[in-house]
Amino acid sequence: MGDIFTNLKRIFRSGNILVKLIYINVGVFLLFRLAAVLFLLFNVAGLPFLEYLQMPSSPVLLLLRPWTLFTYMFTHYDFLHILFNMLWLYWFGGIFLQFFNERQLGGMYVLGGIAGALLFLVAYNIFPYFQAVAGSSFLMGASASVMAIVFAVSFYRKEYEINLLLIGRVKLIWLALFTLIVDLLAITSTNAGGHLAHIGGALLGIWFASRIQKGKDMTAPVNRLIDWLVNLGKKKPKMKVTYKRTETDQEYNARKQEESKNLDDILDKLKRSGYDSLSKEEKKQLFDASKK
């Protein structure tokens, strides 16, 4: 068992950002499922703390739980939910990394999740259709983040093709647009919040693609914020002061010998004639030498 955890830690540390994101999502999912089993053994139904990680549709509740804007995108409870999200993240995250770097993938994951959450929040509090559930609905899952990654690479490389089972080679952008149409048609379904979040992530991905083609990387600010948060708890290294001599070793040795000879002469004079016989400069040299 110890070897398994050691190998998992090694893979996590050595893996790229895509591996880390999948590990975090799966790890949180397993913790929730294990906690659910434990609670059930004590006849406690559900997970009372799960909603503290989900994104609420209530603006007031969001103000009380602002962290849920980020934690919801790493939170899953149903097996099929996390399975399909992680498969899409693995497939399309790999394609994304063919054109962009790891920091941009991490930034797109976070920004896509935020965009999906905000569209979910706004829609549930504007459209009368959602009025009955606007104060009691919650959002969780990485779908919005994944959709942002899919649409970012689809609109950045519109000619990119993939192989689909039973269909053959199709352009990735057609698959992306098909999923967007499905989400638009399903925003009044029982999973309306999830589909709205998909649309928010997709729009963010399209925006990223249009900006990056103009040389503007919209993930840079969020990556700087993440760097600042990561480094916040780290101890700053102590400043190391080094002294550089401006003289050669020969000059240094000659100077030290001269200082030693002068000090010996002062001590001899002090012994023969007393302290009052020393000049002001000699007294200073004697005082400086006593401090070394």
N, C-alpha and C positions, 0 to 999 in steps of 0.2 A: 504493500500500500504506500509505503514511504517513497519507493522508487517511482510510482505513478505520479504522485504530487510533485516530486522533484523534476520529472520529465515535463510535466505540464507547466511548471514555473519556468523551466529553461526555454520551452517553446514560446511562452508568452513574452519573455524578455528579449529573445532573439528575433521574434517575428516582427513583421512590418505593422503599420497602423491598421491594416485590414484585419490581420490576425488578432490584434489586440481588441478591436471593436467587437469581433465575433466572440472572443473569449469573455469579454465583460458582459455582453448580453446573455450568453449561455450561463455564465456563472450566477448572475442575478436570478435568472429563471430557475435554476436548480435550487438555489437557496429558498425561493418562494415555495417551490413544490415540496421540498423537504419540510419547511415550516408548516405547510398545510397538512401534511401527514401527521406531524407532531400535534398540531392543534386538534385534529380529528380524533386522535387517541384519547384526548381529554374532553371529548364531546363539545369542542368549540368549532362551530361552523364558520368557514371563510377565514380570511386574513384581515383582522381589524386595522392593521397598519398599512395595508396595500394602497389605500386611497391617499396616504400621505406621500406617495411617490407618483401618483397619477396626476395629470393636468386637469384641473377642474374647469368647467364651463362658466362658473360663477366668478366675475371679476373681484368681488369682495373676498371670496375664499382664496383666490390666487394671490391677493395682496398678503394674506396671512400665511400662504405657503409658496413663496416666490421660487423656491428651489425646484418645484415640480415642473417648471418650464424646461428644465434640463433633465431631471431624473426620469420623466415619463418616457423619453426616447430610448431608454435602456431597460424598460420594464415590460415584461411579458408574463402571462400566466397560462394561456392555452398552448398546448404543444404544437398544433398545426400553425398557430399564429407565428411563433418564433421560428418554426421550421422553414416556412416560406420566406419570411423576412430575411433570415440568415442565408438561405440559398440565393436569393436575389442580391443580397449584399456581397456575397462571395463572387458570384458571376460578374455582376456589373461593376463591382468595386475593382476587380481585376482588370476589366477593360478600361476603367477610369485611370488606373495607374499606368496604362500604356502611354497616356498623353499628359498626365499631370503627376505631381509629386505627392508624397505621403501627407505632408502638412496640408495640402489643398484638399485631399480626401477627408482628413479629419475635420477641417474647417467646413467643408460642404456638408458633412454629416450633421454637425451641430447647427449650422445655419438652416439647413433643410428642416430639421426638427423644430426649430423655433418658428420658421415660416408656417409650417403646418399647424402648430399649436395656436398661433395668432389668428389664422383664418378660421379655425375651429371656434375660437373664443368670440370673434367678431360675428360670425354667422349665427351662432346660437343666441346671441344677444340682440341681433338686428331683425332677423326674419321671424315673423309671427308664427310660422309653422313650428318653430322649436321652443315657443314660449312655455309650453307645459313642462318641458324637461330642461330648460335653460339653467336652472339653479341646482340641478342634481345630476348632471352628466359628467363623465370623466373620460379622459383620453390616455391611452398608453400604447407603447409599441414603437418600433423603429421604422414603420412604413413611410412616414413623411421624409425621414432622412434618406432612406433608400431611393425613394422616388426622385429626390433632388439629385442624387448621384446619377441615376439612369437618364434623366432629362438633360443634365449638364453635358454628359459625354455624347448623347444622341444629337443634340443641337450644335455641339462643337464639331463633330465629325458626322455630318448628315449622310455621307456615303458609306459609312461603316456597316458591314453586313455580318449577320450571325446565322448559324444553322439552327433551325427549329425542327423538332421531331415531327415527321409526317408532312411537313410543309416544305422544308428545304431552306435555301438561303434567302433571307429577307433583310432589308435595311433596318437597323436598330431603331431608327426614328419612327418607322411605321408601327413597330411594337409599342414604343412609348406613347404615340398618339392614340393607339387602340386602347391602352390602359387608361389614358386620360378621358376618353369618351365614356368608357365603362364607369369611371368614377363620377363623371358629370351626371350620368343617368341614374346613379345610385345614391345621390345626396339626400333623397327622401326615404331611404331604406332604414332598416333597424340599426345599421351600422353607419348612419349618416356622418357622425363625427369622424370616423376613420377615413371615409371617402373625402371629406372636406380637407382633412390633414394631407391626404395624398395630393390633392390639387394644389395646396399651398406649397408643398415640397417641390412639385413639378414646376410651378411658376418660378420658384427660386432657382431651380436648376437651369431653366431657360434664360433667366436674367444673368446668371453666372456666365453662361456660354457667350452671351452677347457682349458682356463686359470684358471677358478675357480676350476676345478677339480684337478688342480695342487697346489691349495692354493693361487693363485694370483688373487686379486680382482682389475680389471682394472678400476672400477668405483671410487676407493678411491681418486685418484688425482683430478678428476673433482668435487667430493664432497667437498674436501678441498678448491678448488678454489671458489665454490659456497658459502661455509661458510665464506670465507674471504671477498667476495663481499657483503654478507648480513651484516656482522659485520662492514664493512667499514664505514657505515653511522651512526652507533650507538655510542653514547657517552660512553667513558670509565668511569667506576665508580670511584669516588674519593677514593683515598687511605685513609683508616681509620687506624689511629695509636692508639694502645692501650698500656697502660703501666701496667706492672705487678709488684706488690710489692713482694719483696723477704722476707719481714718480716711479722710477725703476727700482728693482730690488737692490741694486748696487747703491743708488742714491739714498734709499731708505736705510740701509745698513750703515752707511757713512754718517747720516744724520743722527741715528740712534747712538753711534759711538761718540760723536761729538757732544751730544747731550749728556751722556754718561760721564765723559771726561770733565765737562763743566761742573756737573754736580759733585764729583769727587773733589774738585778744586775748592768749591764753596764749602764743603764739609771740612776740609783741611783748614781753611781760613777761619771757619766757625770754631774749630777746636783750638786753634792757636790764639785768636784774638777776641773771641766772643761774638755774640749776635749783633751787638751795636756796630761792629766793624764792617758788617755787610752793607753793600749798596742797596738802593731800592730795587734795582733789577735783580740782584742776587737773592734778596729776600723773597721776591716774587717767584723766582725759579725754584727756590727751596719749598715754598708753599705749594706750588703746583705739583712738585714731585711727591709731596706728602699725601696728596689726594689720589695718586695712582695706585 
